[in-house]
Amino acid sequence: MNIEEALVVLDTVLKNASLSDLQEQIFRYSWEGQKYSEIADRVGYDTNYVKDVGSKLWKLLSNAFAEEVTKTNLQSTFRRQWQKYKQQPLIYLI
């Protein structure tokens, strides 16, 4: 699974909600295995602020998936969710 597939799962699970730009950047860079300090340097925010936003993001995803999502289990959780997503029929709204 790549980051774009993960974002499709994310959009599907969050339904009407969407991530802020910073949340998406944290998600993308965490997917790549970067540390919060590295993410903070890349996005131009304080490390503690990035950690706080990241923590809230993992809680949001944990609630959406009904399983704990953390920075360290992000990819394995999304692989499991991707399998569920692929097994569900697609419903198109017209």
N, CA, C and O atoms as CSV, one atom per row, in Angstrom:
chain,resi,resn,atom,element,x,y,z
A,1,MET,N,N,0.845,-1.175,0.000
A,1,MET,CA,C,0.000,0.000,0.000
A,1,MET,C,C,0.890,1.237,0.000
A,1,MET,O,O,1.876,1.321,0.732
A,2,ASN,N,N,0.514,2.184,-0.835
A,2,ASN,CA,C,1.279,3.432,-0.871
A,2,ASN,C,C,0.473,4.544,-0.198
A,2,ASN,O,O,-0.667,4.337,0.217
A,3,ILE,N,N,1.070,5.697,-0.101
A,3,ILE,CA,C,0.446,6.818,0.597
A,3,ILE,C,C,-0.859,7.244,-0.071
A,3,ILE,O,O,-1.811,7.608,0.620
A,4,GLU,N,N,-0.921,7.208,-1.380
A,4,GLU,CA,C,-2.146,7.618,-2.066
A,4,GLU,C,C,-3.300,6.668,-1.767
A,4,GLU,O,O,-4.435,7.108,-1.585
A,5,GLU,N,N,-3.018,5.368,-1.716
A,5,GLU,CA,C,-4.048,4.391,-1.345
A,5,GLU,C,C,-4.494,4.619,0.101
A,5,GLU,O,O,-5.679,4.516,0.419
A,6,ALA,N,N,-3.537,4.927,0.965
A,6,ALA,CA,C,-3.864,5.207,2.367
A,6,ALA,C,C,-4.774,6.424,2.477
A,6,ALA,O,O,-5.686,6.447,3.303
A,7,LEU,N,N,-4.531,7.423,1.657
A,7,LEU,CA,C,-5.368,8.620,1.679
A,7,LEU,C,C,-6.782,8.326,1.176
A,7,LEU,O,O,-7.743,8.944,1.637
A,8,VAL,N,N,-6.915,7.395,0.242
A,8,VAL,CA,C,-8.246,6.975,-0.224
A,8,VAL,C,C,-8.993,6.314,0.931
A,8,VAL,O,O,-10.166,6.609,1.164
A,9,VAL,N,N,-8.322,5.427,1.647
A,9,VAL,CA,C,-8.939,4.782,2.810
A,9,VAL,C,C,-9.321,5.840,3.830
A,9,VAL,O,O,-10.416,5.804,4.391
A,10,LEU,N,N,-8.430,6.770,4.067
A,10,LEU,CA,C,-8.674,7.832,5.033
A,10,LEU,C,C,-9.895,8.659,4.657
A,10,LEU,O,O,-10.758,8.916,5.496
A,11,ASP,N,N,-9.969,9.072,3.407
A,11,ASP,CA,C,-11.120,9.857,2.944
A,11,ASP,C,C,-12.412,9.066,3.088
A,11,ASP,O,O,-13.447,9.630,3.444
A,12,THR,N,N,-12.363,7.782,2.819
A,12,THR,CA,C,-13.546,6.932,2.915
A,12,THR,C,C,-14.007,6.800,4.361
A,12,THR,O,O,-15.197,6.898,4.658
A,13,VAL,N,N,-13.062,6.580,5.242
A,13,VAL,CA,C,-13.399,6.366,6.642
A,13,VAL,C,C,-13.872,7.656,7.306
A,13,VAL,O,O,-14.792,7.628,8.124
A,14,LEU,N,N,-13.260,8.772,6.967
A,14,LEU,CA,C,-13.633,10.043,7.596
A,14,LEU,C,C,-14.924,10.619,7.037
A,14,LEU,O,O,-15.501,11.532,7.629
A,15,LYS,N,N,-15.379,10.102,5.914
A,15,LYS,CA,C,-16.630,10.504,5.268
A,15,LYS,C,C,-16.699,12.003,5.062
A,15,LYS,O,O,-16.025,12.525,4.174
A,16,ASN,N,N,-17.493,12.718,5.858
A,16,ASN,CA,C,-17.694,14.147,5.642
A,16,ASN,C,C,-16.605,15.018,6.261
A,16,ASN,O,O,-16.539,16.215,5.980
A,17,ALA,N,N,-15.768,14.445,7.082
A,17,ALA,CA,C,-14.685,15.207,7.702
A,17,ALA,C,C,-13.478,15.215,6.773
A,17,ALA,O,O,-13.359,14.372,5.884
A,18,SER,N,N,-12.613,16.148,6.984
A,18,SER,CA,C,-11.374,16.154,6.210
A,18,SER,C,C,-10.242,16.634,7.104
A,18,SER,O,O,-10.469,17.289,8.122
A,19,LEU,N,N,-9.040,16.302,6.713
A,19,LEU,CA,C,-7.868,16.704,7.487
A,19,LEU,C,C,-7.468,18.125,7.136
A,19,LEU,O,O,-7.660,18.583,6.009
A,20,SER,N,N,-6.915,18.806,8.111
A,20,SER,CA,C,-6.320,20.109,7.832
A,20,SER,C,C,-5.034,19.866,7.038
A,20,SER,O,O,-4.548,18.738,6.956
A,21,ASP,N,N,-4.501,20.917,6.466
A,21,ASP,CA,C,-3.248,20.778,5.713
A,21,ASP,C,C,-2.140,20.222,6.604
A,21,ASP,O,O,-1.386,19.344,6.186
A,22,LEU,N,N,-2.043,20.732,7.829
A,22,LEU,CA,C,-1.001,20.257,8.737
A,22,LEU,C,C,-1.220,18.795,9.105
A,22,LEU,O,O,-0.261,18.025,9.146
A,23,GLN,N,N,-2.461,18.396,9.373
A,23,GLN,CA,C,-2.728,16.993,9.678
A,23,GLN,C,C,-2.321,16.088,8.519
A,23,GLN,O,O,-1.738,15.025,8.730
A,24,GLU,N,N,-2.626,16.508,7.309
A,24,GLU,CA,C,-2.248,15.688,6.156
A,24,GLU,C,C,-0.732,15.613,6.012
A,24,GLU,O,O,-0.195,14.559,5.674
A,25,GLN,N,N,-0.049,16.704,6.261
A,25,GLN,CA,C,1.413,16.673,6.181
A,25,GLN,C,C,1.985,15.753,7.252
A,25,GLN,O,O,2.903,14.980,6.978
A,26,ILE,N,N,1.457,15.827,8.453
A,26,ILE,CA,C,1.914,14.938,9.521
A,26,ILE,C,C,1.652,13.488,9.132
A,26,ILE,O,O,2.504,12.622,9.333
A,27,PHE,N,N,0.480,13.227,8.581
A,27,PHE,CA,C,0.150,11.873,8.135
A,27,PHE,C,C,1.153,11.400,7.082
A,27,PHE,O,O,1.716,10.311,7.201
A,28,ARG,N,N,1.372,12.215,6.058
A,28,ARG,CA,C,2.281,11.839,4.969
A,28,ARG,C,C,3.705,11.582,5.471
A,28,ARG,O,O,4.319,10.571,5.130
A,29,TYR,N,N,4.219,12.503,6.281
A,29,TYR,CA,C,5.596,12.352,6.752
A,29,TYR,C,C,5.729,11.221,7.774
A,29,TYR,O,O,6.763,10.557,7.835
A,30,SER,N,N,4.692,11.007,8.568
A,30,SER,CA,C,4.716,9.870,9.496
A,30,SER,C,C,4.708,8.568,8.716
A,30,SER,O,O,5.364,7.601,9.103
A,31,TRP,N,N,3.967,8.542,7.618
A,31,TRP,CA,C,3.924,7.365,6.744
A,31,TRP,C,C,5.335,7.027,6.255
A,31,TRP,O,O,5.689,5.856,6.112
A,32,GLU,N,N,6.129,8.061,6.002
A,32,GLU,CA,C,7.505,7.883,5.542
A,32,GLU,C,C,8.467,7.536,6.679
A,32,GLU,O,O,9.645,7.273,6.437
A,33,GLY,N,N,7.965,7.535,7.923
A,33,GLY,CA,C,8.791,7.165,9.070
A,33,GLY,C,C,9.569,8.313,9.691
A,33,GLY,O,O,10.504,8.087,10.458
A,34,GLN,N,N,9.192,9.535,9.366
A,34,GLN,CA,C,9.919,10.672,9.919
A,34,GLN,C,C,9.522,10.934,11.362
A,34,GLN,O,O,8.391,10.665,11.769
A,35,LYS,N,N,10.461,11.460,12.123
A,35,LYS,CA,C,10.234,11.834,13.516
A,35,LYS,C,C,9.499,13.168,13.560
A,35,LYS,O,O,9.517,13.938,12.599
A,36,TYR,N,N,8.854,13.423,14.691
A,36,TYR,CA,C,8.142,14.689,14.838
A,36,TYR,C,C,9.063,15.889,14.644
A,36,TYR,O,O,8.660,16.888,14.048
A,37,SER,N,N,10.273,15.802,15.134
A,37,SER,CA,C,11.213,16.923,14.973
A,37,SER,C,C,11.533,17.161,13.498
A,37,SER,O,O,11.666,18.306,13.068
A,38,GLU,N,N,11.654,16.090,12.731
A,38,GLU,CA,C,11.907,16.226,11.293
A,38,GLU,C,C,10.691,16.817,10.584
A,38,GLU,O,O,10.820,17.661,9.697
A,39,ILE,N,N,9.520,16.361,10.990
A,39,ILE,CA,C,8.289,16.892,10.397
A,39,ILE,C,C,8.178,18.383,10.704
A,39,ILE,O,O,7.870,19.184,9.821
A,40,ALA,N,N,8.429,18.747,11.951
A,40,ALA,CA,C,8.342,20.149,12.364
A,40,ALA,C,C,9.288,21.013,11.531
A,40,ALA,O,O,8.914,22.106,11.105
A,41,ASP,N,N,10.496,20.538,11.300
A,41,ASP,CA,C,11.445,21.287,10.471
A,41,ASP,C,C,10.925,21.459,9.054
A,41,ASP,O,O,11.083,22.526,8.462
A,42,ARG,N,N,10.314,20.432,8.509
A,42,ARG,CA,C,9.823,20.488,7.130
A,42,ARG,C,C,8.613,21.396,6.963
A,42,ARG,O,O,8.479,22.083,5.951
A,43,VAL,N,N,7.728,21.395,7.968
A,43,VAL,CA,C,6.490,22.170,7.830
A,43,VAL,C,C,6.557,23.545,8.476
A,43,VAL,O,O,5.653,24.361,8.297
A,44,GLY,N,N,7.619,23.807,9.223
A,44,GLY,CA,C,7.814,25.129,9.800
A,44,GLY,C,C,7.026,25.406,11.067
A,44,GLY,O,O,6.671,26.553,11.338
A,45,TYR,N,N,6.750,24.374,11.844
A,45,TYR,CA,C,6.055,24.535,13.120
A,45,TYR,C,C,6.950,24.028,14.241
A,45,TYR,O,O,7.910,23.294,14.003
A,46,ASP,N,N,6.626,24.425,15.457
A,46,ASP,CA,C,7.319,23.954,16.649
A,46,ASP,C,C,7.078,22.449,16.812
A,46,ASP,O,O,5.981,21.961,16.538
A,47,THR,N,N,8.085,21.730,17.249
A,47,THR,CA,C,7.978,20.278,17.414
A,47,THR,C,C,6.841,19.901,18.360
A,47,THR,O,O,6.095,18.962,18.084
A,48,ASN,N,N,6.702,20.622,19.471
A,48,ASN,CA,C,5.635,20.290,20.428
A,48,ASN,C,C,4.254,20.486,19.818
A,48,ASN,O,O,3.332,19.722,20.103
A,49,TYR,N,N,4.112,21.492,18.994
A,49,TYR,CA,C,2.826,21.720,18.327
A,49,TYR,C,C,2.526,20.577,17.354
A,49,TYR,O,O,1.396,20.091,17.293
A,50,VAL,N,N,3.526,20.156,16.604
A,50,VAL,CA,C,3.355,19.044,15.661
A,50,VAL,C,C,2.992,17.770,16.418
A,50,VAL,O,O,2.134,17.009,15.971
A,51,LYS,N,N,3.636,17.529,17.560
A,51,LYS,CA,C,3.296,16.359,18.378
A,51,LYS,C,C,1.844,16.416,18.846
A,51,LYS,O,O,1.133,15.411,18.818
A,52,ASP,N,N,1.411,17.599,19.275
A,52,ASP,CA,C,0.043,17.767,19.750
A,52,ASP,C,C,-0.965,17.510,18.631
A,52,ASP,O,O,-1.940,16.783,18.822
A,53,VAL,N,N,-0.726,18.106,17.469
A,53,VAL,CA,C,-1.616,17.891,16.322
A,53,VAL,C,C,-1.587,16.424,15.909
A,53,VAL,O,O,-2.625,15.851,15.575
A,54,GLY,N,N,-0.409,15.816,15.930
A,54,GLY,CA,C,-0.282,14.397,15.598
A,54,GLY,C,C,-1.057,13.517,16.563
A,54,GLY,O,O,-1.731,12.576,16.146
A,55,SER,N,N,-0.964,13.817,17.836
A,55,SER,CA,C,-1.682,13.040,18.846
A,55,SER,C,C,-3.189,13.104,18.610
A,55,SER,O,O,-3.885,12.093,18.702
A,56,LYS,N,N,-3.677,14.289,18.311
A,56,LYS,CA,C,-5.111,14.441,18.032
A,56,LYS,C,C,-5.504,13.722,16.745
A,56,LYS,O,O,-6.607,13.184,16.642
A,57,LEU,N,N,-4.612,13.715,15.776
A,57,LEU,CA,C,-4.862,12.999,14.524
A,57,LEU,C,C,-4.987,11.500,14.778
A,57,LEU,O,O,-5.896,10.857,14.252
A,58,TRP,N,N,-4.080,10.935,15.581
A,58,TRP,CA,C,-4.134,9.490,15.854
A,58,TRP,C,C,-5.406,9.141,16.612
A,58,TRP,O,O,-5.983,8.077,16.392
A,59,LYS,N,N,-5.853,10.029,17.508
A,59,LYS,CA,C,-7.116,9.787,18.219
A,59,LYS,C,C,-8.297,9.815,17.250
A,59,LYS,O,O,-9.193,8.975,17.334
A,60,LEU,N,N,-8.297,10.779,16.332
A,60,LEU,CA,C,-9.353,10.867,15.318
A,60,LEU,C,C,-9.410,9.584,14.495
A,60,LEU,O,O,-10.487,9.035,14.263
A,61,LEU,N,N,-8.253,9.114,14.058
A,61,LEU,CA,C,-8.195,7.896,13.251
A,61,LEU,C,C,-8.566,6.667,14.071
A,61,LEU,O,O,-9.216,5.755,13.560
A,62,SER,N,N,-8.164,6.635,15.324
A,62,SER,CA,C,-8.520,5.512,16.200
A,62,SER,C,C,-10.035,5.410,16.342
A,62,SER,O,O,-10.598,4.316,16.291
A,63,ASN,N,N,-10.682,6.539,16.518
A,63,ASN,CA,C,-12.147,6.535,16.616
A,63,ASN,C,C,-12.782,6.107,15.301
A,63,ASN,O,O,-13.748,5.343,15.296
A,64,ALA,N,N,-12.251,6.589,14.195
A,64,ALA,CA,C,-12.815,6.260,12.885
A,64,ALA,C,C,-12.656,4.777,12.552
A,64,ALA,O,O,-13.551,4.175,11.958
A,65,PHE,N,N,-11.523,4.188,12.930
A,65,PHE,CA,C,-11.248,2.785,12.606
A,65,PHE,C,C,-11.695,1.818,13.693
A,65,PHE,O,O,-11.710,0.604,13.485
A,66,ALA,N,N,-12.055,2.353,14.845
A,66,ALA,CA,C,-12.414,1.510,15.997
A,66,ALA,C,C,-11.269,0.581,16.390
A,66,ALA,O,O,-11.483,-0.554,16.817
A,67,GLU,N,N,-10.064,1.085,16.236
A,67,GLU,CA,C,-8.867,0.403,16.724
A,67,GLU,C,C,-7.779,1.453,16.912
A,67,GLU,O,O,-7.784,2.497,16.259
A,68,GLU,N,N,-6.855,1.163,17.806
A,68,GLU,CA,C,-5.840,2.160,18.124
A,68,GLU,C,C,-4.921,2.409,16.930
A,68,GLU,O,O,-4.364,1.479,16.347
A,69,VAL,N,N,-4.779,3.670,16.588
A,69,VAL,CA,C,-3.851,4.092,15.543
A,69,VAL,C,C,-2.798,4.958,16.209
A,69,VAL,O,O,-3.115,5.902,16.932
A,70,THR,N,N,-1.547,4.624,15.956
A,70,THR,CA,C,-0.435,5.410,16.474
A,70,THR,C,C,0.522,5.714,15.329
A,70,THR,O,O,0.394,5.181,14.226
A,71,LYS,N,N,1.462,6.564,15.615
A,71,LYS,CA,C,2.464,6.908,14.605
A,71,LYS,C,C,3.253,5.661,14.196
A,71,LYS,O,O,3.655,5.530,13.040
A,72,THR,N,N,3.471,4.759,15.134
A,72,THR,CA,C,4.295,3.584,14.850
A,72,THR,C,C,3.530,2.434,14.193
A,72,THR,O,O,4.138,1.608,13.512
A,73,ASN,N,N,2.205,2.365,14.384
A,73,ASN,CA,C,1.458,1.268,13.757
A,73,ASN,C,C,0.626,1.743,12.567
A,73,ASN,O,O,-0.255,1.027,12.092
A,74,LEU,N,N,0.906,2.929,12.101
A,74,LEU,CA,C,0.124,3.563,11.049
A,74,LEU,C,C,-0.009,2.682,9.811
A,74,LEU,O,O,-1.120,2.436,9.343
A,75,GLN,N,N,1.102,2.210,9.284
A,75,GLN,CA,C,1.048,1.438,8.037
A,75,GLN,C,C,0.357,0.086,8.223
A,75,GLN,O,O,-0.420,-0.330,7.363
A,76,SER,N,N,0.625,-0.591,9.316
A,76,SER,CA,C,-0.020,-1.901,9.507
A,76,SER,C,C,-1.531,-1.740,9.711
A,76,SER,O,O,-2.312,-2.560,9.229
A,77,THR,N,N,-1.936,-0.706,10.412
A,77,THR,CA,C,-3.367,-0.454,10.598
A,77,THR,C,C,-4.030,-0.155,9.258
A,77,THR,O,O,-5.119,-0.657,8.977
A,78,PHE,N,N,-3.385,0.650,8.442
A,78,PHE,CA,C,-3.977,1.003,7.151
A,78,PHE,C,C,-4.008,-0.189,6.202
A,78,PHE,O,O,-4.924,-0.296,5.387
A,79,ARG,N,N,-3.037,-1.078,6.289
A,79,ARG,CA,C,-3.091,-2.293,5.461
A,79,ARG,C,C,-4.321,-3.122,5.819
A,79,ARG,O,O,-5.013,-3.628,4.935
A,80,ARG,N,N,-4.591,-3.259,7.116
A,80,ARG,CA,C,-5.788,-4.005,7.543
A,80,ARG,C,C,-7.052,-3.304,7.061
A,80,ARG,O,O,-7.969,-3.952,6.556
A,81,GLN,N,N,-7.104,-2.005,7.211
A,81,GLN,CA,C,-8.277,-1.253,6.781
A,81,GLN,C,C,-8.441,-1.304,5.261
A,81,GLN,O,O,-9.566,-1.349,4.765
A,82,TRP,N,N,-7.348,-1.296,4.526
A,82,TRP,CA,C,-7.381,-1.383,3.063
A,82,TRP,C,C,-8.036,-2.690,2.637
A,82,TRP,O,O,-8.820,-2.711,1.688
A,83,GLN,N,N,-7.723,-3.774,3.326
A,83,GLN,CA,C,-8.332,-5.068,3.001
A,83,GLN,C,C,-9.843,-5.010,3.205
A,83,GLN,O,O,-10.600,-5.536,2.388
A,84,LYS,N,N,-10.280,-4.382,4.276
A,84,LYS,CA,C,-11.717,-4.224,4.519
A,84,LYS,C,C,-12.340,-3.353,3.434
A,84,LYS,O,O,-13.414,-3.662,2.918
A,85,TYR,N,N,-11.667,-2.280,3.098
A,85,TYR,CA,C,-12.162,-1.337,2.087
A,85,TYR,C,C,-12.333,-2.031,0.734
A,85,TYR,O,O,-13.346,-1.845,0.061
A,86,LYS,N,N,-11.345,-2.825,0.344
A,86,LYS,CA,C,-11.395,-3.497,-0.955
A,86,LYS,C,C,-12.512,-4.533,-1.026
A,86,LYS,O,O,-13.009,-4.829,-2.113
A,87,GLN,N,N,-12.911,-5.086,0.117
A,87,GLN,CA,C,-13.945,-6.110,0.132
A,87,GLN,C,C,-15.354,-5.526,0.109
A,87,GLN,O,O,-16.316,-6.246,-0.159
A,88,GLN,N,N,-15.486,-4.234,0.385
A,88,GLN,CA,C,-16.803,-3.609,0.396
A,88,GLN,C,C,-17.164,-3.138,-1.001
A,88,GLN,O,O,-16.311,-2.632,-1.731
A,89,PRO,N,N,-18.427,-3.304,-1.374
A,89,PRO,CA,C,-18.841,-2.785,-2.689
A,89,PRO,C,C,-18.820,-1.259,-2.681
A,89,PRO,O,O,-19.109,-0.627,-1.665
A,90,LEU,N,N,-18.481,-0.694,-3.806
A,90,LEU,CA,C,-18.467,0.759,-3.934
A,90,LEU,C,C,-19.878,1.258,-4.165
A,90,LEU,O,O,-20.627,0.673,-4.947
A,91,ILE,N,N,-20.239,2.316,-3.501
A,91,ILE,CA,C,-21.550,2.937,-3.681
A,91,ILE,C,C,-21.304,4.324,-4.257
A,91,ILE,O,O,-20.580,5.130,-3.673
A,92,TYR,N,N,-21.893,4.586,-5.373
A,92,TYR,CA,C,-21.732,5.879,-6.015
A,92,TYR,C,C,-22.973,6.722,-5.798
A,92,TYR,O,O,-24.095,6.251,-5.988
A,93,LEU,N,N,-22.776,7.945,-5.409
A,93,LEU,CA,C,-23.894,8.869,-5.225
A,93,LEU,C,C,-24.043,9.699,-6.494
A,93,LEU,O,O,-23.069,10.247,-7.009
A,94,ILE,N,N,-25.254,9.783,-6.982
A,94,ILE,CA,C,-25.503,10.534,-8.212
A,94,ILE,C,C,-26.217,11.823,-7.867
A,94,ILE,O,O,-26.528,12.614,-8.757
